[in-house]
């Protein structure tokens, strides 16, 4: 007798819709308990915050942000511009455009600095006037003395022609010697000489007091006195800082005008500013914040941001 086999009926196996769509048998009903709990918690949280309290919080945040912006602006203005600094008479002298006159005066915007040639081709106004007087004297017609053969009208005519030719030559040479006829290289040379004869120690040694004395160990060896200076000072930290500042002013003006595409000059400006920052830190440490340091900072219009902290351009 064959064994009996009991088959449990399973209607889902032979369900046609389940065979066509295997995901139909899966349950897609969401958990009503968890969603109901989350919605009730959010409702309770929203109900706990009163509109008046929300308005007060927003008002406090707005006042804090506005106060923070004011403090930040005051901090930036107190530090100053790390690149250009504050305008001073010396920096305005470096940026002034030469006038059309052959001999500059204080009304032209760039008064001549003692020891600095104020005309082109490295010639000063005194040398220019002396050369004109000598050339006029050399080209003056020589009189033959008193004689009945000399025509007075011819002598007067020759003197008049000589005076006219001298005036014409003087005007032509004056136009050639003007600084505004030169290029940027000529102006840069003049500015460098102004920096040397303004901040050089051959000038400031007799104008500024010495730096504050330091604590000296009695057992330390004594160094011999320095030899007297020969010639102008061209390499001290003050002169280098002034020369870098003159270059920075010119480059910053160019970057401000055409800086949206000029990446190379942006990098050059950043390098010059960082180099000046190193020299300022060295001078401040070396002079112990003495008169030389104060003189450089005051005349160049530099601020604390020029030497302290990080400078980002």
C-alpha positions as CSV (number, residue, x, y, z in Angstrom):
1,X,0.0,0.0,0.0
2,X,1.6,3.3,-1.0
3,X,2.3,5.8,1.8
4,X,-0.1,8.7,2.2
5,X,1.3,12.1,1.5
6,X,-0.5,15.2,2.7
7,X,-0.2,18.4,0.7
8,X,-1.0,21.7,2.4
9,X,-2.9,23.9,0.0
10,X,-1.0,27.1,-0.9
11,X,-2.9,29.4,-3.0
12,X,-0.1,32.0,-3.2
13,X,2.2,29.7,-5.1
14,X,-0.2,29.4,-8.0
15,X,-1.3,33.1,-7.9
16,X,-0.8,34.5,-11.4
17,X,-0.5,38.1,-10.3
18,X,2.3,37.2,-7.9
19,X,4.2,35.4,-10.7
20,X,3.9,38.4,-13.0
21,X,4.9,40.9,-10.3
22,X,7.1,39.4,-7.6
23,X,7.0,42.6,-5.5
24,X,3.3,42.5,-5.2
25,X,3.5,40.1,-2.3
26,X,5.7,42.4,-0.3
27,X,4.0,44.6,2.3
28,X,4.3,48.3,1.5
29,X,2.3,49.6,4.5
30,X,4.2,52.0,6.6
31,X,4.6,51.9,10.4
32,X,1.8,54.0,11.7
33,X,3.0,54.0,15.2
34,X,6.5,55.5,14.6
35,X,5.2,58.2,12.2
36,X,2.4,59.1,14.6
37,X,5.0,59.4,17.4
38,X,7.3,61.6,15.3
39,X,4.5,63.9,14.2
40,X,3.3,64.3,17.8
41,X,6.8,65.2,19.0
42,X,7.3,67.9,16.2
43,X,3.9,69.3,17.1
44,X,4.8,69.5,20.7
45,X,8.1,71.1,19.9
46,X,6.5,73.7,17.7
47,X,3.9,74.5,20.3
48,X,6.5,75.0,23.0
49,X,8.2,78.0,21.1
50,X,6.1,81.1,21.5
51,X,6.1,83.5,18.6
52,X,7.2,86.3,20.9
53,X,10.2,84.3,22.0
54,X,11.1,83.5,18.4
55,X,10.9,87.2,17.6
56,X,13.1,88.1,20.6
57,X,15.7,85.5,19.6
58,X,15.9,86.8,16.0
59,X,16.2,90.3,17.3
60,X,19.1,89.3,19.6
61,X,20.8,87.5,16.7
62,X,20.5,90.5,14.4
63,X,21.8,92.9,17.0
64,X,24.8,90.6,17.7
65,X,25.6,90.3,14.0
66,X,25.4,94.1,13.5
67,X,27.6,94.7,16.6
68,X,30.1,92.2,15.3
69,X,30.3,93.9,11.9
70,X,30.8,97.3,13.6
71,X,33.6,95.9,15.8
72,X,35.3,94.2,12.8
73,X,35.2,97.4,10.8
74,X,36.6,99.4,13.7
75,X,39.4,96.8,14.1
76,X,40.3,97.0,10.5
77,X,40.2,100.8,10.4
78,X,42.4,100.9,13.5
79,X,45.0,98.6,12.0
80,X,45.0,100.5,8.7
81,X,45.8,99.4,5.2
82,X,48.7,96.9,5.1
83,X,49.7,97.7,1.5
84,X,49.3,101.5,1.0
85,X,48.9,102.8,4.5
86,X,47.9,106.4,5.3
87,X,48.8,109.3,3.0
88,X,51.6,111.5,4.1
89,X,53.5,114.4,2.5
90,X,56.4,112.1,1.6
91,X,54.2,109.5,0.0
92,X,52.3,112.2,-1.9
93,X,55.7,113.5,-3.1
94,X,56.6,110.0,-4.4
95,X,53.2,109.8,-6.3
96,X,53.1,113.4,-7.5
97,X,53.2,114.0,-11.2
98,X,55.9,116.3,-12.5
99,X,54.8,119.7,-13.8
100,X,55.7,121.4,-17.1
101,X,58.1,123.8,-15.6
102,X,61.8,123.3,-16.1
103,X,62.7,124.2,-12.5
104,X,60.2,122.7,-10.0
105,X,59.0,124.6,-6.9
106,X,57.0,123.7,-3.8
107,X,53.8,124.8,-5.6
108,X,54.3,122.2,-8.3
109,X,53.5,119.4,-5.8
110,X,57.0,118.0,-5.6
111,X,59.5,120.3,-3.9
112,X,63.1,119.4,-4.6
113,X,64.8,117.3,-1.9
114,X,68.3,118.5,-0.9
115,X,71.0,116.5,-2.7
116,X,68.5,115.0,-5.2
117,X,68.6,116.1,-8.9
118,X,65.1,117.5,-9.6
119,X,65.5,117.4,-13.4
120,X,65.9,114.6,-15.9
121,X,69.3,113.1,-16.9
122,X,70.5,113.4,-13.3
123,X,70.9,117.2,-13.4
124,X,69.9,119.6,-10.7
125,X,68.3,123.0,-11.2
126,X,71.5,124.8,-10.0
127,X,73.6,123.0,-12.6
128,X,71.0,123.7,-15.3
129,X,71.0,127.5,-14.5
130,X,74.8,127.6,-14.4
131,X,75.1,125.8,-17.7
132,X,72.6,128.2,-19.4
133,X,74.5,131.2,-18.1
134,X,77.9,129.9,-19.2
135,X,76.5,129.0,-22.7
136,X,75.1,132.5,-23.1
137,X,78.4,134.0,-22.0
138,X,80.3,131.9,-24.5
139,X,78.1,132.7,-27.5
140,X,77.9,136.5,-26.8
141,X,79.2,138.4,-29.9
142,X,82.6,140.0,-29.2
143,X,82.8,143.7,-29.6
144,X,85.7,145.2,-31.6
145,X,86.0,148.2,-29.3
146,X,85.3,151.8,-30.3
147,X,85.9,152.4,-33.9
148,X,84.4,154.6,-36.6
149,X,84.1,151.6,-38.9
150,X,81.7,149.7,-36.6
151,X,78.0,150.2,-37.3
152,X,76.1,150.6,-34.1
153,X,72.9,149.3,-35.7
154,X,74.7,146.1,-36.8
155,X,76.0,145.6,-33.2
156,X,72.5,146.1,-31.8
157,X,71.0,143.8,-34.3
158,X,73.6,141.1,-33.6
159,X,72.9,141.4,-29.8
160,X,69.2,141.2,-30.4
161,X,69.6,138.0,-32.6
162,X,71.8,136.5,-30.0
163,X,69.3,137.1,-27.2
164,X,66.5,135.6,-29.3
165,X,68.5,132.5,-30.2
166,X,69.5,132.1,-26.5
167,X,65.8,132.3,-25.4
168,X,64.8,129.8,-28.0
169,X,67.7,127.4,-27.0
170,X,66.8,127.8,-23.4
171,X,63.2,126.9,-24.0
172,X,64.1,123.9,-26.1
173,X,66.6,122.6,-23.5
174,X,64.1,123.3,-20.7
175,X,61.5,121.1,-22.4
176,X,64.0,118.3,-22.9
177,X,65.0,118.4,-19.2
178,X,61.5,118.2,-17.8
179,X,60.7,115.2,-15.7
180,X,57.3,114.7,-17.3
181,X,59.1,114.0,-20.6
182,X,60.8,111.0,-19.0
183,X,59.5,107.5,-18.5
184,X,58.8,105.4,-15.4
185,X,62.5,104.5,-15.1
186,X,63.5,108.1,-14.7
187,X,60.8,108.7,-12.1
188,X,61.8,105.6,-10.2
189,X,65.5,106.7,-10.1
190,X,64.4,110.1,-8.7
191,X,62.2,108.5,-6.0
192,X,65.1,106.1,-5.0
193,X,67.4,109.1,-4.6
194,X,64.7,110.9,-2.5
195,X,64.5,107.9,-0.2
196,X,68.3,107.8,0.2
197,X,68.6,111.5,1.0
198,X,65.6,111.4,3.3
199,X,66.0,108.2,5.4
200,X,69.8,107.6,4.9
201,X,71.8,107.6,8.2
202,X,74.2,110.2,6.8
203,X,71.2,112.5,7.2
204,X,69.3,111.1,10.2
205,X,72.4,110.7,12.4
206,X,72.4,114.4,13.0
207,X,68.6,114.7,13.3
208,X,67.3,111.8,15.4
209,X,68.4,110.8,18.9
210,X,70.0,107.4,19.5
211,X,68.0,104.3,20.2
212,X,67.2,103.3,23.8
213,X,70.2,101.6,25.5
214,X,70.1,97.8,26.2
215,X,71.2,95.9,29.3
216,X,74.9,95.3,28.9
217,X,76.7,92.5,30.7
218,X,79.9,93.9,32.4
219,X,81.8,90.8,31.5
220,X,80.9,91.1,27.8
221,X,83.7,92.0,25.4
222,X,83.9,95.6,24.3
223,X,83.8,96.3,20.6
224,X,86.0,99.1,19.0
225,X,84.1,102.2,17.9
226,X,82.8,102.3,14.4
227,X,84.7,104.1,11.6
228,X,83.0,107.3,10.3
229,X,80.6,106.9,7.5
230,X,82.0,107.6,4.0
231,X,79.4,108.6,1.4
232,X,75.6,108.4,1.5
233,X,73.8,105.5,3.2
234,X,72.2,103.4,0.5
235,X,71.7,100.0,2.3
236,X,70.2,100.6,5.7
237,X,66.8,99.1,6.7
238,X,65.1,102.5,6.6
239,X,66.3,103.2,3.0
240,X,65.3,99.7,1.8
241,X,61.8,100.1,3.4
242,X,61.3,103.5,1.8
243,X,62.4,102.2,-1.7
244,X,60.1,99.2,-1.3
245,X,57.2,101.5,-0.3
246,X,57.7,103.6,-3.4
247,X,57.6,100.5,-5.6
248,X,54.5,99.2,-3.7
249,X,52.6,102.5,-4.3
250,X,53.2,102.3,-8.0
251,X,52.4,98.6,-8.3
252,X,49.3,98.9,-6.1
253,X,47.9,101.7,-8.3
254,X,48.4,99.5,-11.4
255,X,46.8,96.5,-9.7
256,X,43.8,98.5,-8.6
257,X,43.3,99.7,-12.2
258,X,44.1,96.5,-14.1
259,X,44.3,93.9,-11.4
260,X,41.3,91.7,-12.5
261,X,43.6,90.0,-15.0
262,X,47.1,90.9,-14.0
263,X,48.0,87.9,-11.9
264,X,51.8,88.4,-12.2
265,X,51.8,91.9,-10.8
266,X,49.5,90.7,-8.0
267,X,52.1,88.2,-7.0
268,X,54.9,90.8,-7.3
269,X,52.9,93.1,-5.1
270,X,52.4,90.4,-2.5
271,X,56.1,89.6,-2.5
272,X,57.1,93.2,-2.1
273,X,54.7,93.7,0.8
274,X,55.9,90.6,2.6
275,X,59.5,91.6,2.1
276,X,58.8,95.0,3.6
277,X,57.1,93.3,6.5
278,X,60.2,91.3,7.3
279,X,62.4,94.5,7.1
280,X,59.9,96.3,9.4
281,X,60.0,93.5,12.0
282,X,63.8,93.5,11.8
283,X,64.1,97.3,12.2
284,X,61.6,97.3,15.1
285,X,63.6,94.6,16.9
286,X,67.0,96.1,16.2
287,X,66.0,99.7,17.1
288,X,63.8,98.6,20.0
289,X,61.0,100.8,18.8
290,X,63.2,103.9,18.9
291,X,63.3,107.1,17.0
292,X,64.4,105.6,13.7
293,X,61.5,103.2,13.8
294,X,59.0,105.9,14.6
295,X,60.4,108.2,11.9
296,X,60.0,105.5,9.2
297,X,56.4,104.7,10.3
298,X,55.4,108.3,10.5
299,X,56.9,109.6,7.2
300,X,55.8,106.6,5.2
301,X,52.3,106.4,6.7
302,X,52.7,102.8,7.7
303,X,50.3,101.2,10.2
304,X,50.4,98.2,12.6
305,X,48.9,96.0,9.9
306,X,52.0,96.6,7.7
307,X,54.3,94.6,10.0
308,X,52.1,92.7,12.5
309,X,50.1,89.6,11.8
310,X,49.3,87.9,8.5
311,X,49.0,90.0,5.3
312,X,46.8,88.5,2.7
313,X,46.3,90.3,-0.7
